[in-house]
Amino acid sequence: MYGLLRTALFQTSPETAHELALESLRLAHTFGATGLVCKAQSDPVQVMGLDFPNRVGLAAGMDKNGDYIDALGSLGFGFIEIGTVTPRPQPGNPKPRVFRLARAEAMINRLGFNNKGVDHLVKRAAARRYKGVLGINIGKNFDTPNERAVEDYLACFDKVYPHADYITVNISSPNTVGLRDLQGEAALRGLLGALAERRETLSTEHHRRVPIAVKVAPDLDEPGIDSIAHVVPEAGMDAVIATNTTIERPGVEGLQHAGETGGLSGGPLREKADAVLARLRQALPERVALIGVGGITRGAHAAHKIELGADLVQFYTGFVYRGPDLVTDCVNAMVAARTAA
C-alpha cells in the first residue's frame, strides 16, 4: 500500500510530499486507520535508564515541530525523536532545499533548522497522547554566533526538559554555518558542561533526571571521534547518536542532484556512519549508549549497527523510501540476529 502512495507522492517536490504524507498520516490516525498498519513485535530493552518497547526509532527531522507525534507514534516505533528545534522560529534556507536521489535511496537536504520555535514544540509535546519514549532534538538559531551558542541550547533545554524522555544536542547539521565547529574539544566541553550543570538544577526542580544524547557528524576524522569520546563521558552525557548527514558524496557521483549543497542521507551514507559508530563504541565506556543512524533501508542494516555496538537505531530517509514496513523489518532482523547468536 505504501508503494502506491509513494509513487503518487514522488510526483511532487520532496517538501510538498513530506507535508502531504504527514497530513495524510494525521488524518488516518484520527480515524483509527493507522491501527491497520503491521506493528513491530515487542522487543523490550532498557537504554539510558529508559524502557523502550523495541530498538527502532524515528530520527529527528521528520517531525520538526512535534505536530505529528501521536500519528507517528502509532506506527510501531520504539521511540520518536522530534526537532531540531531552536529558541526562535526560523524559515530555514531558501527553496528548493531538498532533493531525491531515488536510484540510490538517498536524499540531499539543506533545510537549515526550519521550525516554528521551541514554544510551539513544547505546546505540542505537552498535548500529546503518545505514551512511548519521546526524544527532543535541540539546536541554535542560524544568526546566533557560536560564542553565544550555549545560550540558545540552554534556552531550549530549559523549555523542553519537562516534556522530554531524553534530549538530543544537535551539533552536527551541515546546514547551519559554523555549527559543526561546536564538535571541537574546547567548544564541546563548554557546551556539554553547561548543559550538565543546568540538568542538576532541573533534576531537583522536576524530580526526574532526563538523559542527554549528543548527535555527531559522519565526517569526523579519527582524532575528532576520539576527542568526542573523551569529552562526552567526562561531561556526564548518556548517549551519542551516530550520525547526522554527510557533506561528502559517496556512491552518488553522476546522479541527478548529486552536486547540490547540503547533507546526504540514505543508503550511500551507511558505510561512513557505520565506521564512526564502530570507532565510537571502541572509544566510549560501555555506560555511554550508542544510537546508530545513517543508511538504514533494510532490516539487515539495522542488525549490523547492533553488531557494531549500537544499543538503539533510528532512520528517516529509509522511512521515506520504505514506509512503516521498515519498522517491522528492522525489529524482526535484530531479533533474528540475536536469536541466531
C-alpha positions as a Markdown table, in Angstrom:
| # | Residue | x | y | z |
|---|---|---|---|---|
| 1 | Met | 0.0 | 0.0 | 0.0 |
| 2 | Tyr | 2.8 | 2.4 | 0.9 |
| 3 | Gly | 4.4 | 1.7 | -2.5 |
| 4 | Leu | 1.4 | 3.1 | -4.3 |
| 5 | Leu | 1.3 | 6.1 | -2.0 |
| 6 | Arg | 5.0 | 6.7 | -2.5 |
| 7 | Thr | 4.6 | 6.7 | -6.3 |
| 8 | Ala | 2.0 | 9.4 | -6.1 |
| 9 | Leu | 4.0 | 11.5 | -3.5 |
| 10 | Phe | 7.1 | 11.3 | -5.6 |
| 11 | Gln | 5.3 | 13.1 | -8.4 |
| 12 | Thr | 5.5 | 16.2 | -6.2 |
| 13 | Ser | 8.5 | 18.1 | -4.8 |
| 14 | Pro | 10.1 | 16.5 | -1.7 |
| 15 | Glu | 8.9 | 19.1 | 0.7 |
| 16 | Thr | 5.4 | 19.0 | -0.7 |
| 17 | Ala | 5.4 | 15.2 | -0.5 |
| 18 | His | 6.7 | 15.4 | 3.1 |
| 19 | Glu | 3.8 | 17.7 | 4.1 |
| 20 | Leu | 1.2 | 15.6 | 2.3 |
| 21 | Ala | 2.4 | 12.4 | 3.8 |
| 22 | Leu | 2.3 | 13.7 | 7.3 |
| 23 | Glu | -1.1 | 15.3 | 6.9 |
| 24 | Ser | -2.4 | 12.0 | 5.4 |
| 25 | Leu | -0.9 | 10.1 | 8.3 |
| 26 | Arg | -2.5 | 12.5 | 10.8 |
| 27 | Leu | -5.9 | 12.1 | 9.1 |
| 28 | Ala | -5.6 | 8.3 | 9.0 |
| 29 | His | -4.7 | 8.3 | 12.7 |
| 30 | Thr | -7.7 | 10.5 | 13.6 |
| 31 | Phe | -10.0 | 7.8 | 12.0 |
| 32 | Gly | -8.1 | 4.9 | 13.6 |
| 33 | Ala | -6.7 | 3.7 | 10.3 |
| 34 | Thr | -3.1 | 3.5 | 11.4 |
| 35 | Gly | -4.1 | 0.6 | 13.6 |
| 36 | Leu | -4.3 | -1.4 | 10.4 |
| 37 | Val | -0.5 | -0.9 | 9.9 |
| 38 | Cys | 1.5 | -4.0 | 10.7 |
| 39 | Lys | 3.1 | -3.4 | 14.1 |
| 40 | Ala | 6.6 | -4.4 | 15.1 |
| 41 | Gln | 6.8 | -7.2 | 17.6 |
| 42 | Ser | 7.7 | -6.4 | 21.2 |
| 43 | Asp | 11.5 | -6.5 | 21.9 |
| 44 | Pro | 11.9 | -4.5 | 25.1 |
| 45 | Val | 15.2 | -3.1 | 26.1 |
| 46 | Gln | 16.4 | -0.6 | 28.7 |
| 47 | Val | 18.8 | 2.1 | 27.5 |
| 48 | Met | 19.8 | 5.4 | 29.2 |
| 49 | Gly | 17.6 | 4.2 | 32.1 |
| 50 | Leu | 14.5 | 4.3 | 29.8 |
| 51 | Asp | 12.3 | 1.4 | 28.8 |
| 52 | Phe | 11.9 | 1.0 | 25.1 |
| 53 | Pro | 9.3 | -1.4 | 23.6 |
| 54 | Asn | 11.8 | -2.1 | 20.8 |
| 55 | Arg | 15.1 | -0.7 | 19.5 |
| 56 | Val | 13.8 | 1.1 | 16.4 |
| 57 | Gly | 13.3 | 4.9 | 16.5 |
| 58 | Leu | 12.3 | 7.6 | 14.1 |
| 59 | Ala | 15.1 | 10.1 | 13.7 |
| 60 | Ala | 14.8 | 13.9 | 14.2 |
| 61 | Gly | 13.8 | 15.9 | 11.1 |
| 62 | Met | 10.6 | 14.0 | 10.1 |
| 63 | Asp | 8.5 | 16.0 | 12.7 |
| 64 | Lys | 10.5 | 19.1 | 13.4 |
| 65 | Asn | 7.7 | 20.8 | 15.4 |
| 66 | Gly | 6.0 | 18.0 | 17.2 |
| 67 | Asp | 2.8 | 18.3 | 15.2 |
| 68 | Tyr | 2.5 | 14.6 | 14.4 |
| 69 | Ile | 3.7 | 12.8 | 17.5 |
| 70 | Asp | 0.6 | 10.7 | 18.1 |
| 71 | Ala | 0.3 | 9.7 | 14.4 |
| 72 | Leu | 3.9 | 8.7 | 14.0 |
| 73 | Gly | 3.9 | 7.0 | 17.4 |
| 74 | Ser | 1.2 | 4.7 | 16.2 |
| 75 | Leu | 3.4 | 3.0 | 13.6 |
| 76 | Gly | 5.2 | 0.7 | 15.8 |
| 77 | Phe | 8.4 | 2.7 | 16.6 |
| 78 | Gly | 10.1 | 2.0 | 19.9 |
| 79 | Phe | 10.7 | 5.7 | 20.2 |
| 80 | Ile | 10.1 | 9.0 | 18.4 |
| 81 | Glu | 12.6 | 12.0 | 18.2 |
| 82 | Ile | 11.2 | 15.4 | 17.2 |
| 83 | Gly | 13.1 | 18.6 | 16.2 |
| 84 | Thr | 15.6 | 20.0 | 15.6 |
| 85 | Val | 14.0 | 23.0 | 17.4 |
| 86 | Thr | 15.6 | 26.4 | 18.0 |
| 87 | Pro | 14.7 | 29.1 | 20.6 |
| 88 | Arg | 13.1 | 31.4 | 18.0 |
| 89 | Pro | 11.1 | 30.3 | 14.9 |
| 90 | Gln | 13.1 | 30.5 | 11.6 |
| 91 | Pro | 12.3 | 29.7 | 8.0 |
| 92 | Gly | 15.5 | 27.9 | 7.1 |
| 93 | Asn | 17.3 | 28.2 | 3.8 |
| 94 | Pro | 15.7 | 29.2 | 0.5 |
| 95 | Lys | 13.8 | 26.6 | -1.5 |
| 96 | Pro | 14.4 | 24.3 | -3.3 |
| 97 | Arg | 16.4 | 22.7 | -0.5 |
| 98 | Val | 15.5 | 19.0 | -0.5 |
| 99 | Phe | 16.4 | 16.7 | -3.4 |
| 100 | Arg | 15.7 | 13.0 | -4.0 |
| 101 | Leu | 18.3 | 10.6 | -5.4 |
| 102 | Ala | 15.9 | 7.8 | -5.8 |
| 103 | Arg | 18.2 | 5.4 | -7.6 |
| 104 | Ala | 20.4 | 5.4 | -4.5 |
| 105 | Glu | 17.6 | 5.5 | -2.0 |
| 106 | Ala | 19.1 | 8.8 | -0.8 |
| 107 | Met | 18.3 | 12.5 | -0.3 |
| 108 | Ile | 20.2 | 15.7 | 0.0 |
| 109 | Asn | 18.9 | 18.5 | 2.2 |
| 110 | Arg | 20.0 | 22.0 | 3.2 |
| 111 | Leu | 16.9 | 22.8 | 5.2 |
| 112 | Gly | 18.7 | 24.8 | 7.8 |
| 113 | Phe | 16.7 | 24.1 | 11.0 |
| 114 | Asn | 13.4 | 25.4 | 9.6 |
| 115 | Asn | 11.0 | 25.2 | 12.6 |
| 116 | Lys | 8.2 | 27.0 | 14.4 |
| 117 | Gly | 10.3 | 27.6 | 17.5 |
| 118 | Val | 10.6 | 25.9 | 20.9 |
| 119 | Asp | 7.4 | 27.4 | 22.4 |
| 120 | His | 5.3 | 25.8 | 19.6 |
| 121 | Leu | 7.0 | 22.4 | 20.0 |
| 122 | Val | 6.6 | 22.5 | 23.8 |
| 123 | Lys | 2.8 | 23.0 | 23.4 |
| 124 | Arg | 2.6 | 20.1 | 21.0 |
| 125 | Ala | 4.7 | 17.8 | 23.2 |
| 126 | Ala | 2.6 | 18.7 | 26.3 |
| 127 | Ala | -0.7 | 17.9 | 24.4 |
| 128 | Arg | 0.5 | 14.5 | 23.1 |
| 129 | Arg | -1.4 | 11.3 | 23.9 |
| 130 | Tyr | 1.5 | 9.1 | 22.8 |
| 131 | Lys | 2.9 | 7.3 | 25.8 |
| 132 | Gly | 6.1 | 6.0 | 24.3 |
| 133 | Val | 9.6 | 7.3 | 24.6 |
| 134 | Leu | 9.9 | 10.8 | 23.2 |
| 135 | Gly | 13.3 | 12.5 | 22.4 |
| 136 | Ile | 13.5 | 16.2 | 21.7 |
| 137 | Asn | 16.4 | 17.4 | 19.5 |
| 138 | Ile | 17.7 | 21.0 | 20.2 |
| 139 | Gly | 19.9 | 23.4 | 18.2 |
| 140 | Lys | 20.8 | 27.1 | 17.9 |
| 141 | Asn | 19.3 | 29.8 | 15.7 |
| 142 | Phe | 21.3 | 30.4 | 12.5 |
| 143 | Asp | 22.1 | 34.0 | 13.5 |
| 144 | Thr | 23.4 | 33.2 | 16.9 |
| 145 | Pro | 27.2 | 33.3 | 16.9 |
| 146 | Asn | 29.0 | 30.3 | 18.2 |
| 147 | Glu | 30.3 | 32.4 | 21.1 |
| 148 | Arg | 26.7 | 32.6 | 22.3 |
| 149 | Ala | 25.5 | 29.2 | 21.2 |
| 150 | Val | 25.4 | 27.9 | 24.8 |
| 151 | Glu | 22.6 | 30.4 | 25.5 |
| 152 | Asp | 20.4 | 29.0 | 22.7 |
| 153 | Tyr | 20.9 | 25.4 | 23.8 |
| 154 | Leu | 20.2 | 26.3 | 27.4 |
| 155 | Ala | 17.0 | 28.2 | 26.4 |
| 156 | Cys | 15.7 | 25.2 | 24.5 |
| 157 | Phe | 16.9 | 22.8 | 27.2 |
| 158 | Asp | 15.0 | 24.6 | 29.9 |
| 159 | Lys | 11.7 | 24.6 | 28.0 |
| 160 | Val | 11.8 | 21.0 | 26.7 |
| 161 | Tyr | 13.1 | 19.4 | 29.9 |
| 162 | Pro | 9.7 | 18.8 | 31.5 |
| 163 | His | 8.3 | 17.1 | 28.3 |
| 164 | Ala | 11.2 | 15.0 | 27.0 |
| 165 | Asp | 12.2 | 11.5 | 27.9 |
| 166 | Tyr | 15.6 | 12.3 | 26.6 |
| 167 | Ile | 17.2 | 15.4 | 25.0 |
| 168 | Thr | 19.5 | 15.4 | 21.9 |
| 169 | Val | 22.1 | 18.1 | 21.4 |
| 170 | Asn | 22.5 | 18.6 | 17.7 |
| 171 | Ile | 26.0 | 20.0 | 16.9 |
| 172 | Ser | 26.4 | 18.2 | 13.6 |
| 173 | Ser | 24.0 | 19.5 | 11.0 |
| 174 | Pro | 26.0 | 20.8 | 7.9 |
| 175 | Asn | 23.3 | 23.3 | 7.1 |
| 176 | Thr | 23.8 | 25.9 | 9.8 |
| 177 | Val | 27.1 | 27.8 | 9.2 |
| 178 | Gly | 29.7 | 27.0 | 11.9 |
| 179 | Leu | 27.5 | 24.6 | 13.8 |
| 180 | Arg | 30.0 | 21.7 | 13.4 |
| 181 | Asp | 32.7 | 23.8 | 15.0 |
| 182 | Leu | 30.9 | 23.0 | 18.2 |
| 183 | Gln | 32.2 | 19.5 | 17.9 |
| 184 | Gly | 35.7 | 20.8 | 18.7 |
| 185 | Glu | 37.0 | 19.7 | 22.1 |
| 186 | Ala | 37.1 | 23.1 | 23.8 |
| 187 | Ala | 33.7 | 24.3 | 22.5 |
| 188 | Leu | 32.1 | 20.9 | 23.1 |
| 189 | Arg | 33.4 | 20.8 | 26.7 |
| 190 | Gly | 31.9 | 24.2 | 27.4 |
| 191 | Leu | 28.6 | 23.4 | 25.9 |
| 192 | Leu | 28.1 | 20.0 | 27.5 |
| 193 | Gly | 29.4 | 21.2 | 30.8 |
| 194 | Ala | 26.8 | 24.0 | 30.8 |
| 195 | Leu | 24.0 | 21.6 | 30.0 |
| 196 | Ala | 25.1 | 19.1 | 32.6 |
| 197 | Glu | 25.2 | 21.8 | 35.2 |
| 198 | Arg | 21.7 | 23.0 | 34.2 |
| 199 | Arg | 20.4 | 19.4 | 34.4 |
| 200 | Glu | 21.4 | 19.2 | 38.0 |
| 201 | Thr | 19.2 | 22.2 | 38.8 |
| 202 | Leu | 16.3 | 21.0 | 36.7 |
| 203 | Ser | 16.5 | 17.4 | 38.0 |
| 204 | Thr | 15.9 | 18.8 | 41.5 |
| 205 | Glu | 13.1 | 21.1 | 40.3 |
| 206 | His | 11.3 | 18.4 | 38.3 |
| 207 | His | 12.2 | 15.4 | 40.4 |
| 208 | Arg | 13.5 | 13.5 | 37.3 |
| 209 | Arg | 16.8 | 13.2 | 35.6 |
| 210 | Val | 16.5 | 13.5 | 31.8 |
| 211 | Pro | 19.2 | 11.7 | 29.8 |
| 212 | Ile | 21.2 | 13.8 | 27.3 |
| 213 | Ala | 22.4 | 12.5 | 23.9 |
| 214 | Val | 24.9 | 14.2 | 21.6 |
| 215 | Lys | 24.4 | 13.9 | 17.8 |
| 216 | Val | 27.7 | 13.9 | 15.8 |
| 217 | Ala | 28.7 | 14.1 | 12.1 |
| 218 | Pro | 29.9 | 11.2 | 9.9 |
| 219 | Asp | 32.7 | 13.4 | 8.5 |
| 220 | Leu | 34.8 | 13.4 | 11.6 |
| 221 | Asp | 38.4 | 12.0 | 11.4 |
| 222 | Glu | 39.7 | 9.5 | 14.0 |
| 223 | Pro | 41.2 | 12.2 | 16.3 |
| 224 | Gly | 37.9 | 14.1 | 16.2 |
| 225 | Ile | 36.0 | 11.0 | 17.1 |
| 226 | Asp | 38.3 | 10.2 | 19.9 |
| 227 | Ser | 38.1 | 13.7 | 21.2 |
| 228 | Ile | 34.3 | 13.5 | 21.4 |
| 229 | Ala | 34.6 | 10.1 | 23.0 |
| 230 | His | 36.8 | 11.7 | 25.7 |
| 231 | Val | 34.5 | 14.8 | 26.4 |
| 232 | Val | 31.1 | 13.1 | 26.3 |
| 233 | Pro | 31.6 | 10.8 | 29.3 |
| 234 | Glu | 33.6 | 13.4 | 31.1 |
| 235 | Ala | 30.6 | 15.7 | 30.9 |
| 236 | Gly | 28.2 | 13.0 | 32.1 |
| 237 | Met | 26.3 | 12.6 | 28.9 |
| 238 | Asp | 24.2 | 9.5 | 28.5 |
| 239 | Ala | 24.4 | 8.7 | 24.7 |
| 240 | Val | 25.9 | 9.5 | 21.4 |
| 241 | Ile | 23.8 | 9.5 | 18.2 |
| 242 | Ala | 26.0 | 8.4 | 15.2 |
| 243 | Thr | 25.4 | 10.0 | 12.8 |
| 244 | Asn | 24.0 | 13.0 | 11.0 |
| 245 | Thr | 24.2 | 13.6 | 7.3 |
| 246 | Thr | 27.4 | 13.8 | 5.3 |
| 247 | Ile | 28.8 | 16.7 | 3.2 |
| 248 | Glu | 30.7 | 14.1 | 1.1 |
| 249 | Arg | 29.1 | 12.3 | -1.9 |
| 250 | Pro | 30.0 | 8.6 | -1.6 |
| 251 | Gly | 28.4 | 6.4 | -4.3 |
| 252 | Val | 26.2 | 9.0 | -5.9 |
| 253 | Glu | 28.6 | 10.5 | -8.4 |
| 254 | Gly | 26.8 | 11.3 | -11.7 |
| 255 | Leu | 23.3 | 11.0 | -10.3 |
| 256 | Gln | 20.9 | 13.9 | -10.8 |
| 257 | His | 21.1 | 16.4 | -7.9 |
| 258 | Ala | 24.4 | 14.8 | -6.5 |
| 259 | Gly | 26.1 | 18.2 | -6.8 |
| 260 | Glu | 23.6 | 20.0 | -4.7 |
| 261 | Thr | 24.9 | 21.6 | -1.5 |
| 262 | Gly | 23.7 | 20.1 | 1.7 |
| 263 | Gly | 23.8 | 16.9 | 3.8 |
| 264 | Leu | 23.5 | 13.5 | 2.1 |
| 265 | Ser | 21.4 | 10.8 | 3.8 |
| 266 | Gly | 20.1 | 7.4 | 3.0 |
| 267 | Gly | 21.8 | 4.3 | 1.6 |
| 268 | Pro | 25.1 | 5.9 | 0.5 |
| 269 | Leu | 25.7 | 7.2 | 4.0 |
| 270 | Arg | 25.7 | 3.8 | 5.6 |
| 271 | Glu | 29.4 | 2.9 | 5.3 |
| 272 | Lys | 30.6 | 6.2 | 6.7 |
| 273 | Ala | 28.1 | 6.2 | 9.5 |
| 274 | Asp | 28.9 | 2.6 | 10.4 |
| 275 | Ala | 32.7 | 3.4 | 10.6 |
| 276 | Val | 32.1 | 6.3 | 13.0 |
| 277 | Leu | 29.7 | 4.1 | 15.1 |
| 278 | Ala | 32.3 | 1.3 | 15.4 |
| 279 | Arg | 35.1 | 3.7 | 16.3 |
| 280 | Leu | 32.9 | 5.4 | 19.0 |
| 281 | Arg | 32.0 | 2.0 | 20.5 |
| 282 | Gln | 35.7 | 1.2 | 20.9 |
| 283 | Ala | 36.5 | 4.6 | 22.4 |
| 284 | Leu | 33.5 | 5.2 | 24.7 |
| 285 | Pro | 32.9 | 3.5 | 28.0 |
| 286 | Glu | 30.0 | 1.0 | 28.0 |
| 287 | Arg | 27.9 | 3.2 | 30.2 |
| 288 | Val | 27.5 | 5.6 | 27.3 |
| 289 | Ala | 24.8 | 4.3 | 25.0 |
| 290 | Leu | 25.1 | 4.5 | 21.2 |
| 291 | Ile | 22.2 | 5.1 | 18.8 |
| 292 | Gly | 23.1 | 4.1 | 15.2 |
| 293 | Val | 21.7 | 6.2 | 12.4 |
| 294 | Gly | 22.5 | 6.6 | 8.7 |
| 295 | Gly | 21.8 | 4.4 | 5.7 |
| 296 | Ile | 19.2 | 2.0 | 7.2 |
| 297 | Thr | 16.9 | 1.0 | 4.3 |
| 298 | Arg | 16.7 | -2.8 | 5.2 |
| 299 | Gly | 16.4 | -4.7 | 8.4 |
| 300 | Ala | 19.9 | -6.2 | 7.9 |
| 301 | His | 21.4 | -2.7 | 8.1 |
| 302 | Ala | 19.8 | -2.1 | 11.5 |
| 303 | Ala | 21.0 | -5.5 | 12.7 |
| 304 | His | 24.5 | -4.7 | 11.6 |
| 305 | Lys | 24.5 | -1.5 | 13.6 |
| 306 | Ile | 23.7 | -3.5 | 16.7 |
| 307 | Glu | 26.6 | -5.8 | 15.9 |
| 308 | Leu | 28.9 | -2.8 | 15.7 |
| 309 | Gly | 27.8 | -1.7 | 19.2 |
| 310 | Ala | 24.7 | 0.3 | 18.8 |
| 311 | Asp | 22.1 | 0.0 | 21.6 |
| 312 | Leu | 19.3 | 1.5 | 19.5 |
| 313 | Val | 18.8 | 2.5 | 15.9 |
| 314 | Gln | 17.0 | 5.3 | 14.1 |
| 315 | Phe | 16.1 | 6.1 | 10.5 |
| 316 | Tyr | 14.4 | 8.9 | 8.5 |
| 317 | Thr | 15.3 | 8.7 | 4.8 |
| 318 | Gly | 14.8 | 4.9 | 4.8 |
| 319 | Phe | 11.3 | 5.6 | 6.1 |
| 320 | Val | 10.6 | 7.9 | 3.1 |
| 321 | Tyr | 11.5 | 5.1 | 0.7 |
| 322 | Arg | 10.2 | 2.1 | 2.5 |
| 323 | Gly | 7.4 | 3.4 | 4.7 |
| 324 | Pro | 6.2 | 1.7 | 8.0 |
| 325 | Asp | 7.1 | -1.8 | 6.9 |
| 326 | Leu | 10.8 | -0.8 | 7.6 |
| 327 | Val | 10.0 | -0.6 | 11.3 |
| 328 | Thr | 8.8 | -4.3 | 11.4 |
| 329 | Asp | 11.7 | -5.3 | 9.0 |
| 330 | Cys | 14.3 | -3.8 | 11.3 |
| 331 | Val | 12.8 | -5.2 | 14.6 |
| 332 | Asn | 12.5 | -8.7 | 13.1 |
| 333 | Ala | 16.0 | -8.6 | 11.7 |
| 334 | Met | 17.5 | -7.6 | 15.1 |
| 335 | Val | 15.5 | -10.3 | 17.0 |
| 336 | Ala | 16.6 | -12.9 | 14.4 |
| 337 | Ala | 20.2 | -11.9 | 14.6 |
| 338 | Arg | 20.2 | -12.1 | 18.4 |
| 339 | Thr | 18.4 | -15.5 | 18.4 |
| 340 | Ala | 20.9 | -16.9 | 15.9 |
| 341 | Ala | 23.8 | -15.7 | 18.0 |
